[in-house]
Amino acid sequence: MLVPLKRHAVALPALSLLLFAATQAVAVPAVAGPQALPGKELWLFGGGERICSSVEPEYCEASQLAAAQQFFARQQAQTSKTFRCDNKSLQLLQKLPHWPVDAAPQARRLQVLQALGAKRDQIQSAAELEQLADQLKLNGDEQSAIEDSCEIRPQRPDGSTARMAVYWPGTYAVTQDLFQRFVASARERRQLRQPQTPVTQKPRLLLITASSYNPYEWVDYYQQLFQAAGADVDWLPLEPALSQQAQPWDCSAIEAGRFKHSGQLRRAERYPELAVQQQQLCRDPKAMADLVEQADVVFINGGDQSLTLRALTGPDGRWLPLVERLLQRVRFAAVPLGGSSAGNAVQSGRPLGDIAMISGGRSAHALQHGALAHDIDAPLCRLSQSCGQVLADEQLTYRPQGGLQLFSLGIADTHFRERNREGRLLRLVQDAKAPAGFGVDEATVLRARFAPDRDGNGQDAMLEVHGSGAVWIVDRTAAKGDLTLSSGAASVAGLRVSRLLPGDKLHWQQEPASKTEQSAGQGSKEQSRQVQYQGQLSCGTPSRQPATQVDADAYAPLALPGLSVRWQLGSDGQAMACQRNDGRWHYLAQPLSLQLNATKG
């Protein structure tokens, strides 16, 4: 049933909710103009989707594991990585301009080369190489450089590269459902744009793998996944080695640029077929632009959202022309865009440039030390000695102007409850003065369908949760206080938090800033305008519950070195919530406050 929320939340007429949904789902006549198209639709996957594949058979449904293994054998699929450090590998490591350690790099390089030389030409499994890395106490950059230079290309008997294989029947039904819904939405929206297209024709999905350190690695995986889910798949092979060149691109310089911008070695040798495909598209910019024009839906993989942005922008920091066109099609031509993990987080922001994109950090450090606006270094930057400011690994960092500037309601975060990220997201929302934050659990999707708007700053959206986890929402538009520990204590109150589970829906509406405010550069005033809610929880009608029982783990008091953290959910010790059969709680717009106190130790 619909649950009107009191105080901070204002119930919207039920008719408005129904009319909004109708504009998102009902087909229009062939004569309808562009104004009949629905607004942008975004799918924020939380990451950790369990997909049965040859490289992750532990994610196969138990009853299907034997059939999956037989399928992988028939496909001659890649099942793991193997390595052999030969003379070419060792010479490449010897010639690197700088060994990626801070102290005594040449002595360290000699030590590592001697250890690798003792196993010269021996084939090693990933586990054996990991054991060697533990013995030598290699850092992540050292290990990545060695893996790149020594990795063996897995081959089939015909000489082609063995590829990862996805076994769709062995993938859990809840995961299948997520991807099938995504593809089905693309088909429905295509029919709104092109009613003459046969409904049976598969939608074309544009795959972007730029979030990965190695953009080649997961292409085969996602192509098979989305083909099984009902789409035809095109790969857009953008990466910093290409995009960070001045145009027109020098396609022969990609491999050298890959080392400069991403610290990668010998990737074209390892993935020759994909390297050829990338070269062909690089030399035919029109063909690459056509992929954007033909796309019915877009998907961005997981990895590092800062890498994604480097791949989609030129050396001047502006969107590549074909990326600008892609964003226009998502905003105004009813082309859905989805992304998992980093592909979720990169969607944050809006054209006003006042909603940040999270780029890293952990909750404990974030609560104590706050957030820092900081550009993340390129991978393996120590190889070229191009690293910037050295930060703690746990430091909460963000990009103030956001990412793709598509998810215009607030800051998006991922792997949420699994990694206890409530603290870091709340701290970033508070420090960056964002209106809200949205944290998506693993194997879960937040589907956001926006009402049409003219400028991409939409604040009127229907939110739905699918999958097996939850979505946590913090709304700070009525919050008071800050979390700066200048006097040994800090607090913020007036927050509103929601925990939505699969089947839950929420109409999110925030009054936009006036044109006068926007033209005067006062768009940030929009962040203080309160949100109106109308929600529908699949568990029924919320009732008053002891607040200490609702989300007890998320809001447990914390005792950190030098800091105590205390959350208070609800009012008068009570929270309005309802419980699912498995014990998980749903709630909408419940009061939340946070108190920080410096301690000794």
C-alpha positions in Angstrom: 0.0 0.0 0.0 1.0 3.6 -0.4 2.6 5.1 2.7 2.3 8.9 3.1 5.2 10.1 5.2 4.8 12.9 7.7 6.9 15.8 8.9 9.8 16.2 6.4 8.0 14.2 3.7 4.9 15.4 1.9 2.6 12.8 0.4 1.9 13.2 -3.3 -1.5 12.5 -4.9 -1.8 8.9 -5.9 -3.0 10.1 -9.3 0.4 11.8 -10.0 2.2 8.6 -9.2 0.1 6.7 -11.7 0.4 9.3 -14.4 4.2 9.3 -13.9 4.4 5.6 -14.3 2.2 5.7 -17.4 4.6 8.1 -19.1 7.4 5.6 -18.5 5.7 2.4 -19.8 2.9 3.0 -22.2 3.8 2.8 -25.9 3.0 5.9 -28.0 1.5 6.0 -31.5 3.9 6.1 -34.5 3.0 9.7 -35.2 4.0 10.9 -31.7 6.9 13.4 -31.6 10.0 13.5 -29.5 8.1 15.1 -26.6 6.3 11.8 -26.1 9.5 10.0 -25.1 10.0 9.2 -21.4 12.8 10.7 -19.4 16.2 9.1 -18.8 16.3 5.6 -17.2 19.3 4.5 -15.2 20.1 1.1 -13.7 22.5 1.2 -10.8 23.9 -2.3 -10.2 25.6 -2.7 -6.8 28.3 -5.1 -8.0 29.0 -8.7 -7.0 26.4 -10.2 -9.4 26.8 -14.0 -9.2 27.3 -15.2 -12.7 28.2 -18.7 -13.6 31.4 -18.6 -15.7 34.6 -20.6 -16.4 36.7 -18.2 -14.3 34.2 -18.1 -11.4 32.6 -21.5 -11.2 31.9 -21.0 -7.5 29.1 -18.7 -8.7 27.3 -21.5 -10.5 24.2 -22.9 -9.1 25.1 -26.1 -7.3 22.7 -28.2 -9.3 24.1 -26.9 -12.5 27.8 -27.1 -11.7 28.5 -30.4 -13.5 26.7 -29.3 -16.6 28.6 -26.0 -16.5 31.9 -27.7 -16.3 31.0 -29.9 -19.3 30.0 -26.7 -21.2 33.3 -25.0 -20.4 35.2 -28.0 -21.6 33.3 -28.1 -24.9 34.0 -24.4 -25.4 37.7 -24.9 -24.6 37.2 -21.9 -22.3 39.8 -20.1 -20.2 39.5 -21.3 -16.6 42.4 -19.5 -15.0 45.5 -17.5 -15.7 49.0 -19.0 -16.1 52.3 -17.3 -16.2 55.8 -17.9 -17.7 58.6 -15.4 -17.1 60.9 -15.9 -20.2 63.8 -13.8 -21.4 61.4 -11.3 -23.1 59.4 -10.8 -19.9 62.5 -10.3 -17.8 64.1 -7.9 -20.3 60.9 -5.9 -20.3 60.9 -5.6 -16.6 64.5 -4.7 -16.6 63.9 -1.8 -19.0 61.0 -0.2 -17.1 61.9 3.4 -16.5 61.3 3.1 -12.8 60.6 0.2 -10.5 57.3 0.9 -8.6 58.6 1.2 -5.1 59.5 4.3 -3.1 62.7 3.1 -1.5 65.8 1.7 -3.2 64.0 0.9 -6.5 67.0 -0.5 -8.3 68.0 -2.8 -5.5 64.4 -4.0 -5.3 64.2 -4.6 -9.0 67.3 -6.7 -8.9 65.9 -8.8 -6.1 62.7 -9.4 -7.9 64.4 -10.2 -11.2 66.7 -12.7 -9.5 63.7 -14.5 -7.9 61.8 -14.6 -11.2 65.0 -15.7 -13.1 65.3 -18.7 -10.8 61.9 -19.9 -12.2 62.7 -18.8 -15.8 60.5 -20.5 -18.4 58.6 -22.4 -15.8 54.8 -22.3 -16.1 53.2 -21.1 -12.9 49.6 -20.9 -11.8 48.0 -17.7 -10.4 48.3 -19.3 -6.9 52.0 -20.1 -7.4 52.7 -16.5 -8.5 50.7 -15.2 -5.6 52.8 -17.3 -3.3 56.0 -15.9 -4.8 54.5 -12.4 -4.3 53.9 -13.1 -0.6 57.4 -14.4 -0.2 58.9 -11.2 -1.8 56.3 -8.9 -0.1 55.4 -7.4 -3.5 53.1 -4.4 -3.5 50.2 -4.3 -5.9 52.0 -2.3 -8.6 54.9 -4.8 -8.7 52.6 -7.7 -8.9 50.6 -6.2 -11.7 53.7 -5.4 -13.8 55.0 -9.0 -13.4 51.6 -10.5 -14.3 51.3 -8.4 -17.4 54.8 -9.2 -18.6 54.6 -12.9 -17.8 51.0 -13.9 -18.6 50.6 -16.7 -21.1 47.9 -16.3 -23.8 45.6 -19.3 -23.4 45.1 -20.9 -26.8 42.7 -23.4 -28.4 44.1 -26.1 -30.7 43.3 -23.9 -33.7 45.5 -21.2 -32.4 42.8 -18.8 -31.4 42.7 -17.3 -27.9 40.7 -19.2 -25.3 38.0 -17.0 -23.9 36.1 -16.8 -20.7 32.7 -18.6 -21.0 29.4 -17.8 -19.3 27.0 -20.6 -18.7 23.6 -18.9 -18.5 21.5 -21.9 -17.2 23.9 -22.2 -14.3 23.4 -18.6 -13.3 21.1 -18.0 -10.3 17.5 -17.0 -11.3 17.7 -13.7 -9.3 20.8 -12.6 -11.3 19.2 -13.7 -14.6 16.2 -11.6 -13.7 18.3 -8.4 -13.2 19.9 -8.6 -16.6 16.7 -9.7 -18.5 14.7 -6.8 -17.0 17.5 -4.4 -18.1 17.4 -5.7 -21.7 13.6 -5.9 -21.7 13.4 -2.2 -20.8 15.7 -1.4 -23.7 13.4 -3.2 -26.0 10.3 -1.4 -24.7 12.0 2.0 -25.0 13.3 1.3 -28.5 9.7 0.7 -29.5 8.8 4.2 -28.3 11.5 5.7 -30.4 11.0 3.4 -33.4 7.5 1.9 -33.4 8.1 0.4 -36.8 10.9 -1.9 -35.5 9.8 -5.5 -35.1 9.3 -6.3 -31.4 11.1 -9.6 -31.9 14.3 -7.8 -33.0 16.9 -7.8 -30.3 18.0 -4.5 -28.8 21.6 -3.4 -29.4 23.6 -3.1 -26.3 26.7 -0.9 -26.3 29.3 -2.3 -23.9 31.9 -0.1 -22.3 34.7 -1.9 -20.4 36.8 1.2 -19.7 36.4 0.8 -15.9 38.9 -2.1 -15.9 42.6 -1.7 -15.5 42.7 -4.1 -18.5 39.7 -3.1 -20.7 40.2 -6.3 -22.8 39.8 -8.7 -20.0 36.0 -8.8 -19.5 34.8 -8.2 -23.0 34.0 -11.8 -23.9 32.4 -12.3 -20.5 29.9 -9.4 -20.8 29.2 -10.1 -24.5 28.1 -13.6 -23.7 26.2 -12.5 -20.6 24.1 -9.9 -22.5 23.6 -12.1 -25.5 22.1 -14.7 -23.1 19.9 -12.0 -21.6 18.5 -11.2 -25.0 20.6 -8.5 -26.6 23.0 -8.1 -29.5 26.2 -6.6 -28.2 28.7 -4.1 -29.6 31.9 -3.2 -27.8 33.1 0.4 -27.6 36.8 0.0 -27.1 37.6 3.3 -25.4 40.5 3.5 -22.9 42.9 6.3 -21.8 45.5 5.1 -24.2 43.2 6.2 -27.0 41.1 9.0 -25.6 44.0 10.9 -24.0 45.6 11.5 -27.4 45.0 14.7 -29.4 42.7 14.0 -32.3 42.9 12.6 -34.9 44.1 9.6 -33.0 47.3 7.8 -33.8 46.1 4.2 -33.7 49.7 2.9 -33.8 50.4 4.6 -30.5 47.8 2.7 -28.4 50.2 0.2 -26.9 52.7 2.8 -25.9 49.9 5.0 -24.5 48.6 2.0 -22.5 51.8 1.9 -20.6 51.9 5.7 -20.1 48.3 6.1 -19.0 47.5 2.8 -17.3 50.8 1.1 -16.6 49.9 -1.9 -18.8 52.4 -4.2 -20.6 51.9 -6.6 -23.5 48.1 -6.4 -23.6 47.8 -6.5 -27.4 49.9 -9.7 -27.4 47.6 -11.3 -24.8 44.4 -10.3 -26.5 45.3 -10.2 -30.3 41.7 -10.5 -31.6 40.3 -7.7 -29.5 43.4 -5.6 -30.3 42.7 -6.0 -34.0 39.0 -5.0 -33.4 40.1 -1.9 -31.5 42.5 -0.9 -34.3 39.8 -1.3 -36.9 37.4 1.0 -35.0 40.1 3.5 -34.2 40.9 3.8 -37.9 37.2 4.3 -38.7 35.8 7.0 -36.4 32.5 6.9 -38.3 32.0 3.3 -37.5 32.6 4.0 -33.8 30.1 6.9 -33.9 27.6 4.6 -35.6 27.8 2.2 -32.7 26.7 5.1 -30.4 23.8 6.0 -32.8 22.6 2.4 -33.1 22.7 1.7 -29.4 19.4 0.9 -27.7 21.0 0.5 -24.3 24.4 1.1 -22.7 26.3 -0.8 -20.0 29.5 0.1 -18.1 31.5 -2.5 -16.3 33.0 -2.5 -12.8 36.5 -1.5 -11.8 37.6 2.1 -11.2 35.2 5.0 -12.0 38.1 7.4 -12.3 39.5 5.2 -15.1 36.1 5.3 -16.8 36.2 9.1 -16.9 39.7 9.2 -18.3 38.6 6.9 -21.1 35.6 9.0 -21.9 37.3 12.4 -21.9 40.0 13.9 -24.0 43.3 15.5 -22.8 41.4 18.7 -22.2 39.1 17.0 -19.7 36.1 17.5 -22.0 33.8 14.6 -23.1 34.9 13.0 -26.4 32.4 14.1 -29.1 31.0 10.6 -29.4 30.6 10.4 -25.6 28.8 13.7 -25.6 26.4 12.3 -28.2 26.0 9.1 -26.1 25.1 11.2 -23.0 22.5 13.2 -25.0 20.9 10.0 -26.2 20.6 8.7 -22.6 19.2 12.0 -21.3 16.8 12.8 -24.1 16.3 9.8 -26.4 15.1 7.1 -24.0 18.3 5.0 -24.2 18.7 3.3 -20.8 22.2 3.2 -19.2 23.3 0.7 -16.6 26.5 0.0 -14.8 27.8 -2.3 -12.1 30.1 -1.2 -9.2 32.3 1.5 -10.8 29.8 1.7 -13.7 27.2 2.6 -11.1 29.3 5.1 -9.1 30.4 7.0 -12.3 26.8 7.9 -13.1 26.6 10.4 -10.2 26.2 14.1 -10.8 24.2 16.6 -12.9 25.1 19.3 -15.4 24.9 22.0 -12.6 28.1 20.3 -11.4 27.1 20.3 -7.7 26.8 16.6 -7.0 30.0 14.8 -6.5 31.2 11.3 -7.6 32.8 9.1 -4.9 36.2 7.8 -5.9 37.5 5.8 -2.9 37.7 5.5 0.8 36.5 3.5 3.8 34.0 4.3 6.5 36.2 4.3 9.6 38.7 6.7 8.1 36.0 8.8 6.5 34.2 9.4 9.8 37.4 10.4 11.5 39.2 12.4 8.8 36.5 13.5 6.4 36.5 13.7 2.6 39.0 15.1 0.2 38.4 16.5 -3.3 41.2 14.7 -5.2 41.9 13.2 -8.6 42.9 9.6 -8.3 46.2 8.7 -9.9 46.5 6.6 -13.0 47.2 2.9 -12.3 50.8 2.0 -11.8 51.7 5.7 -11.9 55.0 4.9 -10.1 56.3 3.2 -13.2 56.5 6.6 -14.9 56.9 8.6 -11.7 53.7 10.5 -12.4 51.9 10.0 -9.1 50.5 13.0 -7.3 49.8 13.5 -3.6 50.3 10.4 -1.6 47.2 9.5 0.4 46.2 6.8 2.8 44.5 3.9 1.1 41.5 4.5 3.3 41.1 8.2 2.5 37.6 9.2 1.3 38.1 11.0 -2.0 35.7 12.5 -4.5 35.3 14.4 -7.7 33.3 17.6 -6.9 31.7 18.0 -10.4 30.5 14.4 -10.5 31.0 11.7 -13.1 28.7 11.2 -16.1 26.3 13.7 -14.5 23.3 11.4 -15.2 22.1 10.3 -11.8 21.0 13.7 -10.7 19.4 12.9 -7.3 22.6 12.4 -5.3 25.8 10.5 -4.9 25.7 6.8 -5.8 27.8 4.1 -3.9 28.1 0.3 -4.3 28.9 -3.0 -2.5 27.1 -1.2 0.2 26.1 -3.3 3.2 28.7 -5.9 2.4 31.4 -3.3 3.0 29.7 -1.3 5.7 29.7 1.9 3.6 27.0 3.9 5.4 29.6 5.9 7.2 31.6 6.9 4.2 28.6 7.8 2.1 27.0 9.9 4.8 30.3 11.7 5.4 30.7 12.4 1.7 27.1 13.6 1.3 27.7 15.9 4.3 31.1 17.2 3.3 30.3 17.7 -0.4 26.9 19.2 0.5 25.1 16.8 -1.8 21.3 16.6 -1.4 21.3 12.8 -1.0 23.3 9.5 -1.2 22.2 6.2 -2.5 24.0 3.0 -1.5 23.3 -0.2 -3.5 24.0 -3.7 -2.1 25.6 -6.4 -4.1 23.4 -8.5 -6.5 20.9 -5.6 -6.3 19.7 -2.9 -8.7 18.3 0.5 -8.2 16.2 1.4 -11.3 15.6 5.1 -11.6 13.1 6.3 -14.1 13.1 10.1 -14.5 10.3 12.4 -15.6 11.2 14.2 -18.9 13.1 17.4 -18.3 14.9 19.9 -20.5 18.4 20.2 -19.0 19.3 16.8 -17.5 19.0 18.1 -13.9 15.8 16.0 -13.2 14.7 15.7 -9.6 11.4 13.8 -10.3 12.0 10.0 -10.4 10.4 6.7 -9.8 12.8 4.4 -7.9 12.5 0.6 -7.8 14.6 -2.0 -6.2 15.3 -5.4 -7.8 17.6 -8.3 -6.9 18.4 -9.8 -3.5 19.9 -7.0 -1.4 18.8 -3.5 -0.4 19.2 0.2 -1.3 20.1 2.7 1.5 19.2 6.3 1.0 20.2 9.3 3.1 18.5 12.6 2.5 20.3 15.6 4.0 18.1 18.4 2.5 16.9 19.3 6.1 20.1 18.4 8.0 21.7 20.7 10.5 25.2 20.5 11.9 28.5 19.3 10.5 31.0 16.6 11.2 34.2 18.6 11.6 35.9 17.6 14.8 37.4 21.0 15.5 36.3 21.1 19.1 36.6 17.4 19.9 32.9 16.7 19.1 30.7 17.0 16.1 27.1 16.1 15.2 24.6 16.3 12.4 20.8 15.9 12.9 17.7 16.2 10.7 18.9 13.5 8.3 16.2 11.1 6.8 17.2 7.6 5.9 15.4 4.8 4.0 16.2 1.1 3.5 14.4 -0.3 0.4 14.3 -4.0 -0.4 13.3 -5.8 -3.7 9.8 -4.9 -4.7 9.8 -1.5 -2.9 9.1 1.6 -4.9 9.6 5.3 -4.1 8.5 8.5 -6.0 11.3 11.0 -5.3 10.5 14.6 -6.0 12.6 17.6 -5.1 11.6 21.2 -6.1 14.2 22.5 -8.6 16.1 25.7 -8.2 14.5 28.6 -10.1 16.1 29.8 -13.3 17.1 33.0 -11.5 19.0 31.1 -8.9 20.7 28.9 -11.6 21.7 31.9 -13.7 23.1 33.6 -10.7 25.2 30.6 -9.9 23.1 29.7 -6.9 22.2 26.2 -8.0 23.4 24.9 -4.7 20.3 26.4 -3.0 18.5 23.5 -4.6 20.2 21.2 -2.1 18.3 22.8 0.8 14.9 22.2 -0.8 13.2 19.3 0.9 12.3 16.1 -0.9 8.7 14.9 -1.2 8.1 11.2 -0.9 5.5 8.7 -1.8 6.5 5.1 -1.2 5.2 1.6 -1.5 6.9 -1.1 0.6 6.4 -4.7 -0.3 6.3 -5.7 3.4 3.0 -3.8 4.0 2.3 -1.0 6.4 5.2 0.2 8.7 4.6 0.2 12.4 6.5 1.6 15.4 9.4 -0.6 16.3 12.3 -0.3 18.7 14.9 1.6 16.8 17.7 -0.5 18.2 16.3 -3.5 16.5 16.0 -1.9 13.0 19.2 -2.1 11.1 21.1 -2.8 14.3 24.4 -3.7 12.5 24.4 -0.6 10.3 23.9 1.8 13.3 25.9 0.0 16.0 28.1 2.3 18.1 31.7 2.3 16.9 34.8 2.7 19.0 37.7 3.6 16.6 41.2 4.7 17.5 40.7 8.3 18.7 37.0 8.4 17.9 33.6 7.2 19.1 30.7 7.1 16.7 27.1 7.0 17.8 24.1 6.8 15.5 20.5 7.5 16.5 17.7 6.2 14.3 14.1 7.2 14.7 12.6 9.4 17.3 11.9 8.7 21.0 13.6 5.3 20.5 11.2 4.2 17.9 11.3 3.8 14.1 8.5 3.2 11.6 9.5 0.0 9.8 8.3 -3.4 8.6 10.1 -6.6 8.4 10.6 -9.1 5.6 10.3 -12.9 6.2 14.1 -13.2 6.4 14.3 -10.6 9.1 15.5 -7.6 7.0 13.8 -4.3 7.7 12.2 -1.8 5.3 11.7 1.8 6.3 11.1 5.2 4.6 12.5 8.6 5.6 13.2 7.9 9.2 15.0 10.5 11.3 18.7 9.9 11.8 21.4 11.7 13.7 25.1 11.1 14.1 27.4 12.1 16.9 31.2 12.0 16.8 33.5 12.4 19.8 37.2 12.4 19.9 38.7 10.0 22.4 42.2 9.2 23.7 44.1 6.5 22.0 
